[in-house]
Amino acid sequence: MRTQESYFKALDDGRNVFYKGQRVQNIVTHEVLSVPVLHAAQLYELKEKEQLFRYHDPSLGEISGFFRIPNDSEALWYRSKIIQESTRRAGGVFNIIQAIGSDAIFASLLVGKQLAMGGKTEFLKRVTDYLSKVAREDLALAVAQTDVKGDRSKRPHEQPDPDLYVRVVEERKDGIVVRGAKAHTTQAAVADEIIFIPSRAMTEADSDYSLAFALPANAKGLKMIVRPMIEIEGFPSRDDAPNASNHAELETLTILDDVFVPWERVFLYRDPKMAGQLANLFALYHRFTALSYRTAMADMYVGLARLAAKYNGIDDVPHIRDDIVDVIMYREVMYMAARTAAVECLKVADMALPNPLYTNVGKLYSNAHFHDVVRDVIDVAGGLVSTLPSTLDYYNQETHEYLEKYLRGSGQFSGEDRFKLMRLVREMVGGPVTGYMLGGMIHAEGSMAASKIAMYREYDFKRSEELVSKVAGVKYPSHIDRTS
C-alpha cells in the first residue's frame, strides 16, 4: 500500500496551481494549501494501520477498499462503512480523495459494459485497465463533472462561447485535444489524477461535448485556480477553527487549455446517448457516497448539540431535547437511507447499483434539512456562536482570567472547557464554515432539483394508482406512461 511520504513526493510534479494571484511552487509545503494535502493524506495513514480500509482483490492483491468493485449488497455496505468511518476519523469532514474517483470509475465501467454489448469493446478495456492502474498504485483521484455552463438556458452547442462546456477540439491518430473548464473539482489540486465526465444529457448536436477521460494532474495545459475554506487562509482565523485547520478541502476551477489526451485514457467519445447515462450513474453512486459521509458528519452535530446543552446546564429542558431529537433524526434518516439503498440494490450486469429511490430520498432529505440542524444547534448553544471572543483573547495574559471566570459552564465545566467547546460550535454553525457547508449541502452531489427529478423518474406509481383506481371504481390508465 502507498505511504503518506510517497503521496507527498508525487504532488511535487510541476502541476499548474494558482492561489491568490500566484503560482504555487509546491503545494505540500504551502502554508495554507498544505492543510488539504494533510487531510487527504490521512486516508493513507488509515489504510496503513487498519485492515478495515484494505481489501484483497483476487487479481490485484491488497488494494484500497475504495477501489473494491461493488458487486452485491455486502460490497456496497462495506463501501458505506469505510466512507462513514474515514469521515468520522477526520472530525466529520469527508475525505473525498478516493471515494469520488471510484464513483466515477464504477459508473464508467457500467457504461463500458453497455458499449461492449454493442460491439464497442475498447472503452470497457480502457476503464478496466485504468482501474487496475489506480488501484495498484493507490492513487488519489478527483472528478471534474460540473461544466461552467455559461447561459444555463442553452445547451452546450448553443453557447455563444463554445468552450463553456468541455469539448474535443481536435482528433489525432494517438488521441484527442480537449478545451474548456470544470468548476467545483474538490481536491483536484492535491490529486494524482482527475477524471472528467459529462455533466448532463446531450443531444446529437452536442457530440463534441459527449466525452469522458482521465488526466494526470500535471498534464500540459491543465491549470487549476484554487480556493480553500476561509478559516485556513490566515491567522487569527485559523486559531478559531480547530477542526478546519486540520481537516479542510479545497475547491478548484479546472481549466483545459488545449490538453492532449491519449486514446487509452478516453472512456467515452462523441456519444451523446451514453453521456447522459454516465452523468446519471455517477450521480447515483456519488449520492450514495454523500449519504455515507453525511451520516458521519451528522454525528458531529449531534455531539455539538448534546454537549452544548450539558455545558449550558439545559440538557433537561423540553425544547432543547426537541432540538437534539431533530438532529438525531437527521442523522438516522441518512443512515437508514444508505443502509436500505445497499440492501435493496439493483443488479446491472455483474455490478450492484445503490437503490435509486432510497438514495435520492436520503440525499434530498439531507439537502432540505441541513439548515434545520444548524438552527437547532444554534438554539441549544446560544448567542456565543456569533459573539465568542477569539482564541488570542482567551490566552492573552491580560484578559485570560476574565474569560476563564465569565465563560465558565454548568457544574464541573471550566471556563476553558466551555470556551473550547463553543469555539468548535461557532466554527461549525456560526462562521464561514457554515456558509461553505450550506452551499455544499444544497448543491454537492447534485442539486435538490436533480434529486427530485430522479425520484420522480424512479418511483413506481403503479401500485398507488391501481389502489386508488380500485377503491374509486375507475379505470386504471395503463396506457399512460406513469413517469411522463
N, C-alpha and C positions, 0 to 999 in steps of 0.2 A: 504494500500500500504506500501511497505517496506520503511524504513527510511535509510538515509545515515549511521547513527550510527549502525543500525542493520547489514548493509553490512560490515562496518569496523570490527565489532566484529566477524563476520563469517569468515573473512580472517585469523584470528589468530587461526588456527586449526591444526598446526603441519605439514603443507604441505612441501614437499621437494623442495625448490627453491634454486638454486645456481647462484651466480653472482660474477664474477671476482675472481673465485677460492675459494669462501667462501659460506657456507650455510647461508641463510638469516633467522634470528630468527623470525622476524615479518615484513612482507612486508609493513604493514600500516605505521609503524614508521621509515622505512628505509629512509635515507637522499635522495637517488636517486629514488628508486622504488616507493616511495610514490606518485610521480607525476602521473604515470599511474593509481594508485589507485584513486587519486582525480579526474582524468579525467573521469574514469568510473563512479565514484560516482555522477558526475554532472547529470547523467540521472535520478537518484533517486530524486534529487532536483527538476528537471524539472517536473517530474510526480507528486510530492507533491504539486507543486504550480500551475500547468496549466492543465486544462481539456483536452487540445489537445492530451496529451500523455497518457491519460487514456481511456479505452474502457469498456463499460458494456456488459459483456458476459451473455447470458440468463442462463447458467448453473453455471458459476464460479463467477459471480458477477463482481465487478470492478477489472480489470486487466490492466497490461501494454498494450498499443496499439501495441507493437511489437509482442505480442502473439495472436493478433486477426487473426483468420484463413482467408486468402483471398479467398472469395467465389464468387467475382464478380469484375467488373472494379472499382467500387467505393472503395472497400476494398483495392485493390491493390494501387490505387492512394492515399488513406489515408496513407498507409504504406510509400509510396514515400515521402509524405509531412512531416511525422514525422522524417524520416531519414534526409531529407533536413534541417529541422528546428533545430534538435538537433546538426547537423554538424555546421550550421551557428552559433549557440549559443556557440560553442566550438572553435571559431576562425578559422573555416574552416577545423577543424580536425575531422575526422569521429569518432563517439563513437560506437564502434562495439559490446559492451558488451551484448546486447540482440538481435541485428539485425542478426548477423551471426548465432547464435544458433537457432533462429526461422526459418531462411532459411533452415537449416538442418532438423529441425523438420517437416516443411511443405513438404520437399522432401521425408522424411521418411514416412509421412502419406500417400502420393500418392503411394509409393511402397507398404506400408502395405495394402492399399485398393486393389492393384493388386494381392497381395499374397492371400488376403482373398477370392477373386473371385475364386482362385484355391484351396480353402479349407484350406489354412494355416492362420487361423484367429488369432493365438496367437500373431503374430508380430504387427498387427494393434492395438490390445488391449494394448500391451506394449507401443507403441508410444503414443496412446491416453492417457493412464494413466500418462505417463511421461510428456506430455504437460500440463496436469491438475496439476501435481505437481509443475513444474517450474513456471506456471502462478500463481497459488495460493500463492506460496512462493516468487514470484517476483525475481527469481534467476538471477544471472549474468552467462552468458554462453560463452564458447569458442568452436571452432570447429577445430579438427585436421584432415585434409584431406591429405595433401601432404606428402607422404612417402619419406624417404631419398633416395630411389631408387637405389643407387649403380651404376651399369653399366646400363645406360639408354637404351642401345640397347637390353637388355634382359628383359623378363617377370619376374614377381615375383618368380615363381618356378624355373627359370633358374639362379638366382643369386648364385654366389659362397658362399655367406653367406645368409642363408635363412631368417635372421632377418631384411633384408634391406627393406622389406615391413612388415607392422604389420600383424601378423598371430596368429591363435589359435594353442597352443602347447599341450593343454590338455582339454579333455571334462569330466566334472564331473556331478553327479546327480543334483547338485544345481547350476551349471553354467559352465563357461569356464575359462581357463587361457590363457592370451594373452602376446605376446612378440613383441618387435620392437621399432621403433621410428618414430615420425612425426616431420617435420620441419615447420617453419613459423606459429606456432599456436599463432596468435596475441592475446594478453591479457590473455593467458591461466593461467598465474601465479596469476592473480587478478580476476579469475572467480570462481564461486561456483562449476560449473560442466563443464566437457569437453566432447563433443560429437565426437566420432571417426567414420569416414565414409571412404569408398574406394576412391582411387584417380584416378582410371582408369577402363576400361573394363577388364574383366577377362576371362580366359578360364577354362575348366573343371580341368586342371592341377593346376589351381590357387585357388582351392576351399578353402584351408586353409586361404587364404588372403581375401576372399569374405565376409567381416564382417562389421557390424555397431553396435555400442554400446555406452553407456554413463557411465562416472565415476565421482565420486566426486573428486575435485582437490587434496584432501588429501588421496586418495586411497593408500593403502600399496603397495610399489613397483613402484609407479608413481613418476618420477623425472623430474624436469624442470630446464634447463640451460637457463638463460635469458640474453637478451641484449636490452637496450633501445636506443633511439636516442643519438648520441654522445653529443649533446648540453646540455643534462641534467645531464651528468656524472660528472660535476665538474665546479668549478669556475676558471677563469672568463668567460668561455664559456657560462654558464647559464645566466650571466648578459646580454650577447649579443643575447640571444634567448628568448625574452619576451613571444612569443607565445608557443613555445615548453616547456618552463619552467612551464606552467600551463596546457598545453594540449599535452601530448605525450603518445604514447602507447609503449608497449614492445613486443618483439618477443621471442618465446620460442622454443627450441629443447626439445620436449616432449618424454620422454623415458619410455617405458613399460617394467619393469624388472620382468617378470612373475607375472602379475597382475590378480587377480581373479575378474571376472565379473559375478554377479548373473544373472540367466536367465531372470528375469523381466527387466533387463537393456540391453538385447541383442535384437536389432531391425532387424538384418539380419544375417543369419548364413549359411555359406558354400553354397552360392547361386551365382555362377558366372554370370548368366544371369542378375539377378536383381542388382548385384553390379555395373555394368556399367550404368544401368538406374538411380540408386541412385546418382552416381557421376555426371551424366549429369543434373539431375533435380536440385540437389543442386547448380551446376554451374549456371543454368539459373536463379534461384531465387537470387543467390548472385550477379550475374552480373546486375540484375535489381536494387539491393541494391547499387551496385557500381555507376550506372548512377545517382542514387538519391543523394548519398553523394558527388559525384564529381561535380554535379551541384552546390551545396552549396560551395564546395571548390573553384570552379572557380570564385565565387563571390569575394573571397579574391583576386584573381589575377587580376580581372577587376578593383577592387578598388586600388590595388597597382599601376597598370599601370596609371590609371587616376589621382590619387593624385600625383604620382611622376612627371607626366607631368606638373601638375599645380605648384607644388613646384619648378620645374626647369624652369618654365616660357615658356614652349614649347607646351602647350596643343593645340595651333592653327597650329602647323607645320604639313603639309600634311602627311609625312611619319610616324610621331608619331601617328596621328589619325589612319593610316592604322594598326599600331601595336595594338592599342587599339581595333579596329574593329576585328582583328584576335582573340583576347582573348574573346570578346563578342560572336563571332561565336562559339568558343569552348564551352562556357557555354550554349548557346542556343541550339546547336545540341544535347547535352546531355539531356537538359530539354525536348526537343521535343521527343527524343527517349524514355525517361522514360514515358512521357505522352501518347505517341502513344502505347507503349508496354502495358500500363494499359488499355487504351480504347479498343484496338484490342486484348484483352487477349484471351486465349484459355480455354475452359471449359473441364476439365477432372474430371469425377465423379462429386462430388459436390464442387470442388475447381477450382480456377482460376490460370492459368499459365501466366506469362508475355509473350507477343508475342515473340517467339524465334528470329525471324528475326530482329525486331526493337531493341530488347535488345542487340543483338550481333553487329548490325550496330553501335549503340551508344557506346558500350563498345570498339569496335575496333577503332572507331574514337578517343576516349579519349586516348587509348593506343598510337596510331600513332602520335598524335599531341600535347601531353603534352610538349615535348621538344621545340615545336614552341612557346608555351605560355611562357616558361622560357626565350627563346631568345627574344621575344617581350618585356617582362618586363625589361630585362637587357638593351635592346636598348633604352627604354624610360628613365630608371633610370640613366644609365651611369656607369662609372668605379667605383663609390663608392660602388657598390655591392661587389667588391672584396677588396677595399683598405680602407674602412671606419675605422677610429680609434675606439678603444674599448670603452665600457661604462665606464670603470675605468679611461681611459684617459679623457673622456669628463667631468667627475665630479671631476677630480683631481684639487686641488686648484691652482697648478702652470700652468696647461695647459687649464683650462676651458675657460678662456676669449678668448684665441686664437681660440679654436674650435667654440665657440659661434659666433665669428666675421667672421671666414672664411667659416663656413658651412651654413651661412645664405642663405635662399631661395629667391624666387622671391617675390616682393611686401611685403605683410604683414607677410610673414612666417619667424619666428625667426630661429636662428641657432639651438636652442634646438628642436623646432618642426621638422625641416628638419632632424636633427640627428636621432630623434626617428622614423620618417618615414623610413629613409634609413636603419636604423638598422633592421626594420622589413622586408624591401625589401631584404636586404642582407641575412637575415635568410631564407627567402622563395625561393630565386633564386641564391644565391651566396655562400652558405655554405654547411655544411654536410647534413642539411635537404634536400637540393636539390638532393644529391646523393641517399638518402634514398627514396625520392619521385619518382625519376626516376626509380629505381628498382621496387618499388611498382606499379607504373603506368603501367609498362610493364608486370609484372608477377602476380600482385594481382588479385584475382577473375578469374584466368585463363590466360594463355599466349595469345599472339596475334595469334599464330598458332591455338590454341584451338578455338578461336572465328571465325577464317576463316573456319575451318572445320565445325563448327556448322552452319555458314551462308550458306556454300555450300550445306550442308545436308538439311537445312530447306527451301531454296529458291525454289519457284515454277517456274521452267524454261519453263513450258509447253506453257504459253501464248506468251512468246517471240519466242520460237521455231516455234510455229504454225503460228505466224505473218510472220516470215521470210520464212517459207515453202510456205505460200500462195503467198507472193509477188514474190518469186523466181520461183514459179510454180513447186516445187519439192515435193516429198512425205515426210510427217512428219513421222519420225521413232518412232512410238508409241510403238514398241516392245522393244525399248531400255530403260533401267532404267535410267531416267534423273539424278539420284543422284549418279550414279556409277562412 
